[in-house]
Amino acid sequence: MYCAACQRRMQGQYNHGAAYYRCRFPQEHALANEVEHPRNVYLREDALTDPLDEWLASAFAPDHLDQTITAMADAQPVDQLRPHTAAAQATITACDAKFAQYRAALDAGADPALVTGWIAQTQAERARAEADLQTTQQTEPHRMSRSQIADLVQALGDIATVLRDADPDDKAEVYRQLGLRLTYQTETQTVRAAVDLSAHRGVMVRVRGGT
């Protein structure tokens, strides 16, 4: 749960036996960061969980599942190369062009020892660029296909069954694997819920129903 005013994660707190989400933002910090923020923002947990579970169960019910998966696929950001990725790819392309030039130079009678030195330098440069590219591609988000999203949803099992009368730990696991992010807007007393499965691509495990 995040506070819409400051985008910080809200903290759990119990008052008179009831669970609350709370965001406390000192006034001097709000002024320094030009943030309009109440001294304390509270949201009672049980005012959220029932509507949230109903929404999730409805969205992932069999008769709505196709529509939900399509909406999730369409909502993804367009793939864009990060500067480091683009730079690494450009370096690899340039190195490959240099290798072609070196072969042409050898065919034209250039000193083999000199050309060998050029090749070694370019090979080292290309290897560094390939390592950079592999690192950035591992962390760079990519759009998931509709079938990939469907596979991940299938791995979760029957969400409606899990949420209905489930242990709180089981519910928390469903929320985590869905990449659920909740943002509380105190002015309107509304919560925006968003689901992002990309963070769990390839590592999702099946969640069993509650008992």
Solvent accessible surface area in square Angstrom, and as a share of the most:
residue,aa,sasa,rsa
1,M,25,0.11
2,Y,39,0.15
3,C,1,0.01
4,A,25,0.20
5,A,37,0.29
6,C,24,0.14
7,Q,102,0.46
8,R,98,0.36
9,R,145,0.53
10,M,8,0.04
11,Q,115,0.51
12,G,67,0.65
13,Q,51,0.23
14,Y,159,0.61
15,N,50,0.25
16,H,199,0.89
17,G,71,0.68
18,A,16,0.13
19,A,24,0.18
20,Y,48,0.18
21,Y,48,0.18
22,R,62,0.23
23,C,4,0.03
24,R,120,0.44
25,F,16,0.07
26,P,25,0.16
27,Q,73,0.32
28,E,112,0.50
29,H,91,0.41
30,A,2,0.01
31,L,128,0.64
32,A,84,0.65
33,N,92,0.47
34,E,162,0.73
35,V,38,0.22
36,E,161,0.72
37,H,14,0.06
38,P,58,0.36
39,R,133,0.49
40,N,53,0.27
41,V,3,0.02
42,Y,89,0.34
43,L,24,0.12
44,R,107,0.39
45,E,62,0.28
46,D,80,0.41
47,A,65,0.50
48,L,15,0.07
49,T,34,0.20
50,D,89,0.46
51,P,76,0.48
52,L,11,0.05
53,D,15,0.08
54,E,120,0.54
55,W,107,0.37
56,L,0,0.00
57,A,25,0.20
58,S,52,0.34
59,A,18,0.14
60,F,21,0.09
61,A,22,0.17
62,P,127,0.80
63,D,118,0.61
64,H,75,0.33
65,L,48,0.24
66,D,97,0.50
67,Q,136,0.61
68,T,22,0.13
69,I,6,0.03
70,T,55,0.32
71,A,56,0.44
72,M,31,0.14
73,A,12,0.09
74,D,105,0.54
75,A,86,0.66
76,Q,32,0.14
77,P,107,0.67
78,V,114,0.66
79,D,72,0.37
80,Q,148,0.66
81,L,101,0.50
82,R,101,0.37
83,P,111,0.70
84,H,138,0.62
85,T,1,0.00
86,A,44,0.34
87,A,58,0.45
88,A,7,0.05
89,Q,65,0.29
90,A,62,0.48
91,T,40,0.23
92,I,24,0.12
93,T,94,0.55
94,A,48,0.37
95,C,0,0.00
96,D,61,0.32
97,A,50,0.39
98,K,72,0.31
99,F,36,0.15
100,A,48,0.37
101,Q,113,0.50
102,Y,29,0.11
103,R,145,0.53
104,A,60,0.46
105,A,26,0.20
106,L,70,0.35
107,D,127,0.66
108,A,92,0.71
109,G,65,0.63
110,A,34,0.26
111,D,81,0.42
112,P,89,0.56
113,A,78,0.60
114,L,93,0.46
115,V,0,0.00
116,T,85,0.49
117,G,33,0.32
118,W,94,0.33
119,I,46,0.23
120,A,56,0.43
121,Q,132,0.59
122,T,4,0.03
123,Q,102,0.45
124,A,46,0.36
125,E,61,0.27
126,R,59,0.22
127,A,57,0.44
128,R,148,0.54
129,A,6,0.05
130,E,77,0.35
131,A,56,0.44
132,D,82,0.42
133,L,29,0.14
134,Q,112,0.50
135,T,83,0.48
136,T,22,0.13
137,Q,81,0.36
138,Q,134,0.60
139,T,93,0.54
140,E,10,0.05
141,P,84,0.53
142,H,77,0.34
143,R,93,0.34
144,M,10,0.04
145,S,54,0.35
146,R,103,0.37
147,S,72,0.47
148,Q,77,0.34
149,I,4,0.02
150,A,31,0.24
151,D,97,0.50
152,L,18,0.09
153,V,8,0.05
154,Q,123,0.55
155,A,29,0.23
156,L,1,0.00
157,G,17,0.16
158,D,83,0.43
159,I,5,0.03
160,A,31,0.24
161,T,44,0.25
162,V,1,0.01
163,L,7,0.03
164,R,152,0.55
165,D,125,0.65
166,A,13,0.10
167,D,75,0.39
168,P,101,0.63
169,D,111,0.57
170,D,48,0.25
171,K,42,0.18
172,A,56,0.43
173,E,53,0.24
174,V,1,0.01
175,Y,44,0.17
176,R,126,0.46
177,Q,1,0.01
178,L,0,0.00
179,G,20,0.20
180,L,30,0.15
181,R,99,0.36
182,L,15,0.08
183,T,24,0.14
184,Y,12,0.04
185,Q,64,0.29
186,T,38,0.22
187,E,145,0.65
188,T,87,0.51
189,Q,144,0.64
190,T,73,0.42
191,V,46,0.27
192,R,169,0.62
193,A,32,0.25
194,A,32,0.25
195,V,34,0.20
196,D,76,0.39
197,L,5,0.02
198,S,36,0.23
199,A,78,0.61
200,H,24,0.11
201,R,89,0.33
202,G,72,0.69
203,V,105,0.61
204,M,26,0.12
205,V,89,0.51
206,R,147,0.54
207,V,13,0.08
208,R,205,0.75
209,G,32,0.30
210,G,21,0.20
211,T,170,0.99
